[in-house]
Amino acid sequence: MSAIFLKARWENLIMANYEVNPELLKPYLPNGVEIDFFEQKAFVSLVGFMFKNTSIFSIPIPFLGTFEEINLRFYVKRKDGPVIKRGVVFINETVPYKPVAWLANKLYKEHYIAIPTKNTILTSPQTKSIIYDWKINQSWNQIKVESSNKQEEMLPGSKEEFIFEHYFGYTKLNDFQSQEYRVNHPRWKVNKILDYAIDCDFKSMYGETFAHLGQQKPSSVILAEGSEVSVDWERKRF
């Protein structure tokens, strides 16, 4: 069994899912994996969530262990012998703390940047309101949802299941080598979305390739309650 590198609690995960031309994703695709499709469509997700109570090798991180993360990711799969491994590739990940970004980039060869972030989370017995803000080029961006406070099981074969049931991370090291690591968490429950709003400068955040998403309506917006999460230390190169 692989040692656990990181433990944390991920809460209130907003996923705004956009259908894209799969050709746009090929420059970011690690060698040895292929794009994972849902109903013959490729998706990227703009994600906002709370990263809480972080520890590395069971050592808590004081002052820096709780923060917002914003990322853009897409979905892949890898054939490893008879096993199909479903995972994600991160185009960019945003956190508020430079040491956190530096550590993730150093150890996992990911694409983290550190910029100001903030959150507003309000709950009532019936509903919840979740807002994640991040500042780029002196302007605040935002993703916001209003949802039911009731948790529901994901339906088998649903888009929610496709988006959340990917348990590996894949990183493109170069044109020939890739890296794999595993993320562990239980099957999440979701909350019914009542309303949402997205104000994201996709061009400044993610480049010209994804600039058009600023004028594109997401095909779905999903909210998951989240859970305790662990990331294995073992990183496989292939």
C-alpha positions as CSV (number, residue, x, y, z in Angstrom):
1,M,0.0,0.0,0.0
2,S,1.3,3.4,-0.9
3,A,2.1,5.9,1.8
4,I,-0.2,8.9,2.1
5,F,1.4,12.2,1.1
6,L,-1.5,14.6,1.7
7,K,-4.7,14.5,3.8
8,A,-7.3,17.2,3.8
9,R,-11.0,17.9,3.7
10,W,-12.5,19.0,0.5
11,E,-15.8,20.8,0.9
12,N,-18.5,22.5,-1.2
13,L,-17.1,21.6,-4.6
14,I,-18.6,23.6,-7.5
15,M,-18.1,22.2,-10.9
16,A,-19.2,24.3,-14.0
17,N,-18.9,21.9,-16.9
18,Y,-18.3,23.1,-20.5
19,E,-18.4,21.0,-23.6
20,V,-15.3,21.7,-25.8
21,N,-13.8,20.5,-29.0
22,P,-11.4,17.7,-28.0
23,E,-8.8,19.0,-30.4
24,L,-8.3,21.9,-28.0
25,L,-7.2,19.5,-25.2
26,K,-4.6,17.5,-27.2
27,P,-1.7,19.9,-26.4
28,Y,-2.4,19.4,-22.7
29,L,-2.8,15.6,-23.0
30,P,-0.1,13.5,-21.3
31,N,1.5,10.8,-23.3
32,G,-0.2,7.4,-22.6
33,V,-3.6,8.6,-21.7
34,E,-6.6,9.5,-23.8
35,I,-9.5,11.8,-23.5
36,D,-12.5,10.4,-21.6
37,F,-15.8,11.2,-23.2
38,F,-19.3,11.4,-21.7
39,E,-22.0,10.7,-24.4
40,Q,-19.3,11.3,-27.1
41,K,-18.6,14.8,-25.7
42,A,-15.4,16.2,-24.1
43,F,-15.6,18.5,-21.1
44,V,-13.6,20.9,-19.1
45,S,-14.7,21.9,-15.6
46,L,-14.1,25.2,-13.8
47,V,-13.9,24.1,-10.2
48,G,-14.1,26.0,-6.9
49,F,-13.8,24.4,-3.5
50,M,-12.6,24.6,0.0
51,F,-9.3,22.9,0.9
52,K,-9.4,22.4,4.7
53,N,-7.3,21.0,7.5
54,T,-4.4,20.0,5.3
55,S,-1.6,17.8,6.6
56,I,1.5,16.4,4.8
57,F,2.7,13.0,5.9
58,S,0.3,13.4,8.9
59,I,1.9,16.7,9.9
60,P,-0.6,19.6,10.0
61,I,0.2,22.7,8.1
62,P,-0.2,25.7,10.4
63,F,-1.8,28.9,9.1
64,L,-1.7,27.6,5.5
65,G,-3.8,24.5,5.8
66,T,-7.2,26.0,4.9
67,F,-7.8,27.9,1.6
68,E,-9.9,28.2,-1.5
69,E,-8.8,26.4,-4.7
70,I,-9.9,27.3,-8.2
71,N,-8.9,25.0,-11.1
72,L,-9.6,24.1,-14.7
73,R,-9.5,20.4,-15.5
74,F,-10.5,17.9,-18.1
75,Y,-11.1,14.1,-18.1
76,V,-8.9,11.3,-19.3
77,K,-8.5,7.5,-19.0
78,R,-5.5,5.2,-19.1
79,K,-5.4,1.5,-20.0
80,D,-3.1,-0.2,-17.5
81,G,-3.2,-3.8,-18.5
82,P,-6.8,-5.0,-18.1
83,V,-7.6,-2.0,-15.8
84,I,-9.1,1.2,-17.1
85,K,-8.0,4.1,-14.8
86,R,-10.1,7.3,-15.0
87,G,-8.5,10.5,-14.1
88,V,-8.1,14.2,-14.6
89,V,-5.5,16.6,-16.1
90,F,-5.2,20.1,-14.6
91,I,-4.7,23.0,-17.0
92,N,-4.2,25.3,-14.1
93,E,-4.7,25.3,-10.3
94,T,-5.1,28.5,-8.2
95,V,-4.5,28.9,-4.5
96,P,-3.9,32.0,-2.3
97,Y,-0.5,30.9,-0.8
98,K,2.8,30.9,-2.7
99,P,4.4,28.2,-0.5
100,V,1.4,25.9,-1.3
101,A,1.8,26.5,-5.0
102,W,5.5,26.1,-4.9
103,L,5.3,22.7,-3.0
104,A,2.6,21.3,-5.4
105,N,4.6,22.4,-8.4
106,K,7.8,21.0,-7.0
107,L,6.5,17.6,-5.8
108,Y,3.7,16.9,-8.3
109,K,4.9,18.9,-11.4
110,E,1.5,20.5,-11.5
111,H,0.6,24.0,-12.8
112,Y,-0.2,26.0,-9.7
113,I,-0.3,29.8,-9.4
114,A,-0.9,31.9,-6.2
115,I,-3.3,34.9,-6.5
116,P,-5.7,36.4,-4.0
117,T,-8.9,34.4,-3.2
118,K,-11.8,34.5,-0.8
119,N,-15.1,32.8,-0.1
120,T,-18.6,33.4,1.2
121,I,-20.5,30.4,2.4
122,L,-24.0,30.8,3.9
123,T,-26.3,28.0,4.9
124,S,-29.8,27.6,6.2
125,P,-31.9,24.5,7.0
126,Q,-33.2,24.6,3.4
127,T,-30.6,26.2,1.2
128,K,-26.9,27.2,0.9
129,S,-25.1,30.0,-0.9
130,I,-21.5,29.4,-1.9
131,I,-19.3,32.0,-3.6
132,Y,-15.6,31.7,-4.6
133,D,-13.7,34.8,-5.7
134,W,-10.2,35.1,-7.2
135,K,-8.3,38.2,-8.4
136,I,-6.5,38.3,-11.7
137,N,-5.2,41.4,-13.5
138,Q,-6.7,43.6,-10.7
139,S,-10.2,42.3,-11.3
140,W,-12.2,39.9,-9.1
141,N,-13.6,36.8,-10.8
142,Q,-16.4,34.7,-9.2
143,I,-18.3,31.5,-9.3
144,K,-21.5,31.3,-7.3
145,V,-24.2,28.8,-6.6
146,E,-27.5,28.7,-4.7
147,S,-28.5,25.1,-3.9
148,S,-30.7,22.9,-1.8
149,N,-29.1,21.9,1.5
150,K,-30.4,18.4,1.0
151,Q,-27.8,15.8,-0.1
152,E,-28.7,13.4,-2.9
153,E,-27.1,10.3,-4.3
154,M,-25.6,10.5,-7.7
155,L,-27.5,8.5,-10.3
156,P,-25.5,5.7,-12.1
157,G,-24.6,6.8,-15.6
158,S,-25.3,10.5,-14.9
159,K,-23.0,13.4,-15.8
160,E,-22.5,14.0,-12.1
161,E,-21.1,10.5,-11.8
162,F,-18.8,11.0,-14.8
163,I,-17.5,14.3,-13.5
164,F,-16.8,13.1,-9.9
165,E,-15.8,9.5,-10.4
166,H,-12.2,10.1,-11.6
167,Y,-9.7,9.0,-9.0
168,F,-6.3,9.6,-10.7
169,G,-4.3,12.7,-11.5
170,Y,-2.2,12.7,-14.6
171,T,0.6,15.2,-15.4
172,K,2.5,15.8,-18.6
173,L,6.2,15.8,-17.7
174,N,7.3,16.2,-21.4
175,D,6.3,14.9,-24.8
176,F,7.3,11.4,-23.9
177,Q,6.8,10.9,-20.1
178,S,3.8,11.2,-17.9
179,Q,3.1,10.9,-14.2
180,E,0.2,9.2,-12.3
181,Y,-1.0,9.6,-8.8
182,R,-4.1,8.4,-7.0
183,V,-6.7,10.5,-5.0
184,N,-8.8,8.7,-2.5
185,H,-12.3,9.6,-1.3
186,P,-15.7,8.0,-0.9
187,R,-18.5,8.5,-3.5
188,W,-19.8,12.0,-3.0
189,K,-23.4,13.2,-2.7
190,V,-24.6,16.2,-4.6
191,N,-27.0,19.1,-3.9
192,K,-29.6,20.3,-6.4
193,I,-28.6,23.6,-8.0
194,L,-31.2,26.4,-7.8
195,D,-29.2,29.2,-9.4
196,Y,-25.7,30.0,-10.4
197,A,-23.5,32.9,-11.7
198,I,-20.0,32.8,-13.3
199,D,-17.8,35.7,-14.0
200,C,-14.4,34.4,-15.2
201,D,-11.8,36.0,-17.4
202,F,-10.9,32.7,-19.0
203,K,-8.3,34.3,-21.3
204,S,-6.3,35.8,-18.5
205,M,-6.6,32.7,-16.3
206,Y,-6.2,29.9,-18.9
207,G,-5.0,31.4,-22.2
208,E,-6.5,32.1,-25.6
209,T,-7.4,28.4,-26.1
210,F,-10.2,28.7,-23.5
211,A,-11.1,32.4,-23.9
212,H,-14.4,31.5,-25.7
213,L,-15.7,29.8,-22.5
214,G,-16.4,33.3,-21.1
215,Q,-19.2,33.6,-23.7
216,Q,-20.3,30.0,-23.4
217,K,-23.0,28.7,-21.1
218,P,-21.9,25.6,-19.1
219,S,-23.8,22.5,-20.0
220,S,-24.2,21.8,-16.3
221,V,-23.3,23.1,-12.9
222,I,-22.9,20.6,-10.0
223,L,-22.3,21.0,-6.3
224,A,-20.9,18.1,-4.1
225,E,-20.7,18.2,-0.3
226,G,-17.2,16.7,-0.4
227,S,-15.4,14.6,2.3
228,E,-12.0,13.7,3.7
229,V,-9.5,13.1,0.9
230,S,-6.0,11.6,0.7
231,V,-3.4,11.7,-2.0
232,D,-1.0,8.8,-2.4
233,W,2.7,9.6,-2.3
234,E,3.5,7.0,-5.0
235,R,3.9,8.6,-8.4
236,K,4.1,6.3,-11.4
237,R,6.0,7.5,-14.5
238,F,5.2,5.9,-17.8
